[in-house]
Amino acid sequence: MTPRKTRPRARKPTHRKPTRRWSARVTRTSDALDLKRGVFSLKDPKRIAASLKRSAERSTRKKSTSYRSALSMLTFYINRAGKNLSAGRRKTLQQAKDELRKQFKRT
């Protein structure tokens, strides 16, 4: 019996199509809120919540209540960061959610 010849494997292309960063675009051009630059990089959960609340209340383009818009933008950011978010940063942003609930008097 003679050994079977195998086909050479097809090479993967070395150039890649640029990926679409739809989530980054949503953060920049969201119809819900005009966010202050660097709001998610703040260290104090109270300041993050206050900034989100201020942005949500001033926005005229939101489709829902101010509370819902602010909370959904914060949740969107946490989800978008995914595994790249450190435990400490995730904790701070989760605390900002709780603080946002307090500032909007929702418990």
VEXRO-505303 format. One record per residue: y, z, x of N, C-alpha, C, CB in turn. Coordinates in steps of 0.001 Angstrom, whole numbers, plus 500000, padded with zeros to 6 digits. Glycine has a CB too. Layout:
<sites>
- n_v,n_w,n_u,ca_v,ca_w,ca_u,c_v,c_w,c_u,cb_v,cb_w,cb_u
- Y,Z,X,Y,Z,X,Y,Z,X,Y,Z,X
...
</sites>
This chain:
<sites>
- n_v,n_w,n_u,ca_v,ca_w,ca_u,c_v,c_w,c_u,cb_v,cb_w,cb_u
- 498816,500000,500822,500000,500000,500000,501259,500000,500874,499992,501207,499060
- 502196,499158,500555,503424,499109,501339,504478,499995,500712,503938,497672,501458
- 505309,500598,501530,506359,501469,500971,507358,500658,500149,507096,502226,502101
- 507803,501256,499101,508752,500623,498194,510147,500636,498792,508751,501324,496834
- 510832,499532,498701,512198,499489,499211,513136,500041,498131,512605,498026,499623
- 514089,500820,498574,515055,501378,497623,516364,500617,497741,515280,502898,497874
- 517038,500568,496669,518341,499897,496660,519361,500774,497369,518802,499586,495207
- 520280,500168,498070,521362,500989,498643,522236,501519,497505,522226,500159,499667
- 522677,502730,497655,523524,503336,496614,524900,502705,496610,523646,504854,496822
- 525412,502591,495423,526774,502068,495296,527752,503110,495801,527096,501681,493825
- 528709,502671,496555,529700,503598,497090,530735,503942,496032,530383,503005,498328
- 531187,505160,496113,532255,505571,495217,533562,505008,495755,532319,507127,495079
- 534442,504583,494880,535718,504059,495377,536514,505146,496078,536542,503465,494228
- 537175,504759,497151,537936,505738,497913,539280,506042,497266,538145,505248,499327
- 539790,505133,496476,541047,505399,495780,540739,505905,494377,541940,504123,495724
- 541523,506822,493958,541325,507392,492630,542531,507115,491762,541063,508900,492714
- 542260,506972,490514,543334,506800,489548,544065,508134,489404,542782,506302,488170
- 545383,508112,489420,546099,509387,489280,545762,510062,487950,547622,509162,489387
- 545541,511342,488008,545212,512068,486790,546476,512324,485981,544502,513395,487119
- 546316,512431,484707,547459,512696,483840,547649,514193,483734,547266,512062,482437
- 548846,514629,483921,549172,516053,483828,549855,516317,482493,550080,516502,485014
- 549091,516176,481427,549687,516323,480102,550172,517740,479864,548689,515933,479027
- 549468,518731,480423,549874,520114,480168,551194,520437,480863,548782,521084,480635
- 551419,519877,482024,552697,520101,482707,553831,519457,481916,552656,519536,484151
- 553554,518281,481362,554567,517602,480554,554889,518409,479299,554091,516191,480169
- 553883,519008,478697,554108,519827,477500,555014,521009,477833,552763,520329,476919
- 554766,521633,478972,555587,522772,479371,557040,522354,479576,555034,523404,480650
- 557251,521182,480177,558615,520720,480463,559330,520203,479225,558584,519634,481514
- 558640,519453,478383,559322,518743,477299,558879,519197,475919,559091,517267,477432
- 558455,520418,475804,557961,520913,474522,559041,520862,473448,557445,522338,474671
- 558636,520468,472250,559569,520478,471126,559791,521896,470608,559054,519580,469999
- 558906,522796,470972,559004,524146,470439,560096,524956,471115,557685,524853,470584
- 560119,524955,472427,561036,525834,473154,561672,525151,474351,560312,527072,473611
- 562895,525530,474651,563543,525172,475905,563468,526411,476779,565039,524684,475694
- 562473,526442,477656,562227,527631,478463,563156,527720,479659,560798,527650,478930
- 563497,528940,480010,564265,529188,481217,563361,528889,482408,564808,530660,481261
- 563885,528253,483417,563094,527878,484588,562522,529133,485268,563960,527063,485588
- 561233,529114,485545,560585,530216,486261,560250,531423,485396,561458,530655,487375
- 560271,531268,484088,560029,532414,483203,558631,532990,483415,560210,532002,481734
- 557644,532147,483682,556279,532638,483830,556013,533219,485214,555301,531525,483552
- 556947,533078,486125,556758,533653,487455,557449,535011,487603,557280,532694,488511
- 558100,535466,486545,558720,536797,486587,557637,537866,486713,559585,537046,485317
- 557981,538988,487335,556995,540048,487558,556952,541087,486441,557283,540737,488860
- 558042,541213,485697,558134,542237,484653,557759,541657,483286,559558,542831,484606
- 556702,542191,482640,556283,541675,481328,557393,541747,480271,555073,542448,480839
- 558240,542770,480354,559331,542911,479381,560329,541769,479527,560047,544267,479557
- 560619,541373,480769,561561,540282,481003,560975,538944,480558,561949,540220,482484
- 559676,538760,480783,559007,537525,480333,559100,537430,478813,557507,537492,480796
- 558748,538526,478147,558776,538553,476687,560191,538347,476149,558211,539874,476176
- 561165,538989,476765,562551,538867,476309,563051,537423,476464,563463,539835,477096
- 562688,536784,477567,563103,535405,477793,562459,534459,476785,562753,534974,479212
- 561171,534662,476524,560478,533830,475538,561078,534037,474146,558965,534153,475523
- 561377,535281,473816,561958,535582,472506,563326,534909,472366,562088,537114,472306
- 564139,535027,473396,565477,534427,473374,565375,532906,473207,566252,534776,474674
- 564472,532288,473965,564290,530835,473874,563819,530423,472486,563289,530355,474928
- 562893,531181,471932,562348,530845,470617,563395,530996,469519,561141,531725,470307
- 564206,532022,469620,565218,532250,468584,566353,531234,468655,565785,533656,468709
- 566640,530731,469851,567724,529756,470007,567290,528333,469698,568271,529817,471407
- 565997,528080,469745,565496,526725,469556,565687,526257,468113,564021,526650,469941
- 566157,525039,467976,566317,524460,466639,565214,523450,466348,567694,523792,466503
- 564346,523195,467331,563319,522170,467169,561931,522732,466878,563258,521327,468400
- 561817,524028,466782,560484,524604,466572,559998,524323,465152,560501,526127,466839
- 558688,524244,465023,558095,523926,463732,557565,525158,463015,556984,522927,463911
- 557559,526293,463691,557014,527518,463130,558014,528647,463353,555636,527860,463764
- 557565,529872,463117,558450,531019,463330,558684,531222,464827,557851,532304,462694
- 559728,531941,465145,560061,532207,466548,558936,532963,467243,561369,533002,466648
- 558380,533945,466562,557289,534741,467137,556107,533857,467497,556845,535839,466160
- 555718,533011,466561,554559,532144,466795,554802,531153,467919,554201,531395,465527
- 556004,530605,467975,556332,529652,469031,556277,530307,470404,557714,529053,468793
- 556854,531499,470514,556875,532201,471795,555470,532600,472232,557765,533439,471705
- 554695,533143,471309,553343,533582,471638,552447,532397,471990,552742,534366,470473
- 552595,531307,471273,551746,530145,471562,552089,529526,472912,551888,529093,470459
- 553358,529541,473303,553731,529010,474617,553166,529883,475732,555261,528910,474746
- 553190,531187,475546,552625,532107,476538,551111,531921,476636,552963,533571,476175
- 550451,531828,475518,549001,531609,475497,548652,530267,476128,548461,531673,474056
- 549431,529250,475833,549216,527927,476413,549299,527994,477933,550244,526921,475866
- 550289,528692,478442,550444,528805,479893,549251,529527,480520,551747,529544,480235
- 548804,530614,479905,547652,531368,480425,546410,530481,480437,547396,532643,479572
- 546181,529757,479363,545015,528880,479277,545101,527727,480271,544871,528336,477863
- 546297,527195,480468,546482,526074,481377,546196,526490,482811,547899,525517,481259
- 546574,527712,483162,546355,528183,484527,544873,528403,484803,547131,529475,484774
- 544136,528822,483785,542687,528960,483918,542241,529862,485043,542084,527635,484112
- 541287,529371,485845,540717,530171,486926,541678,530339,488094,539436,529541,487411
- 542726,529538,488143,543692,529631,489238,544625,530831,489102,544508,528363,489308
- 544551,531514,487989,545403,532672,487741,544740,533908,488319,545678,532853,486226
- 545443,534619,489173,544860,535828,489769,544734,536916,488701,545728,536333,490965
- 543907,537891,488998,543675,538977,488031,544965,539739,487753,542593,539947,488552
- 545753,539987,488779,547011,540711,488602,548013,539933,487769,547616,541036,489944
- 548086,538626,488019,549013,537771,487274,548589,537672,485813,549084,536366,487905
- 547268,537529,485598,546745,537463,484229,547065,538756,483480,545214,537211,484239
- 546929,539885,484159,547218,541185,483542,548688,541264,483132,546869,542340,484514
- 549570,540799,484025,551003,540819,483725,551313,539960,482504,551813,540329,484936
- 550712,538778,482430,550978,537886,481300,550369,538423,480003,550430,536487,481594
- 549227,539088,480094,548643,539719,478904,549538,540866,478423,547208,540242,479207
- 550116,541604,479371,551048,542669,479002,552294,542076,478348,551438,543507,480241
- 552689,540880,478808,553846,540209,478212,553552,539854,476754,554215,538934,479016
- 552302,539515,476450,551919,539259,475053,552121,540511,474208,550446,538790,474967
- 551633,541639,474718,551795,542902,473988,553271,543241,473813,551073,544048,474722
- 554047,543015,474858,555479,543295,474803,556179,542369,473808,556106,543148,476196
- 555735,541140,473734,556302,540190,472782,556049,540670,471348,555700,538775,472998
- 554864,541186,471111,554542,541732,469787,555483,542896,469446,553061,542203,469736
- 555730,543758,470438,556631,544905,470217,558051,544423,469923,556633,545845,471453
- 558524,543451,470704,559900,542982,470535,560106,542291,469190,560270,542031,471665
- 559074,541665,468669,559178,541038,467357,558732,541988,466241,558344,539759,467319
- 558441,543228,466621,558016,544274,465685,556760,543871,464925,559136,544590,464698
- 555816,543333,465649,554502,542973,465101,553465,543780,465863,554219,541419,465214
- 552698,544572,465173,551691,545391,465864,550305,545129,465384,551992,546837,465701
</sites>
